[in-house]
Amino acid sequence: MSRNTEEEPILGTGSYENIKSGNTLSIDRNGGRDFGYNGCAFTELVPPQEIKEEYKRKMAEIASIRGNLKKIKEIAIRKYIKSYYESVLKNFNPAYFPYDLQEKFGNNIILLSNDIIDRRIIADYIEAETGIYIPEIMTNEEGVINRISPDPRYKDTLYKEMNRTKR
């Protein structure tokens, strides 16, 4: 399906703060309730709590270390992506997943999470397997969409992990 039609399964990803309207779907542990969100949720994409906590511990540890922090941070993120992929993402077929969500929740879904890493991992996972690019966006109350630079990107790391697992 072309990304230029009005009937896309997934329109983009965003934070609760940046998305003011649209067909939203929370992908956070408690369905976004911690952030005042009361819409639809799909919690099957949430990484296990122990993976999330290990990642947070590593990042806190990194913050206290002197040295090549960029390299250490990349290793921690790579490990998080590997764990996330192994425990959650590989259970979904990315070629069908956007359309499965479309069947359940309608067209032009905006995946919401307060964690940019998690929402970008999911978007990049779909892109790595299908070529469908899912941008980071923001909307206003009138539904006007603005694209945001989707930093960070994890497509290459996911692609390597998926290939490693398929062997």
Buried (B, 14 or more C-beta within 10 A) or exposed (E): EEEEEEEBBBBBBBBBEBBBEBBBBBBBBEBBEEBEBEBBBBEEBBBEEEBBEBBEEBBEEBEEEEEEEEEBBEEBBBBBBBBBBEEBBBEBEBEEBBEEBBEEBEBBBBBBBBBBBBBBBBBBBBBBBBEBEBBBBBBEEEEEBEEBEBEEBBBEBBBBBBEEEEE
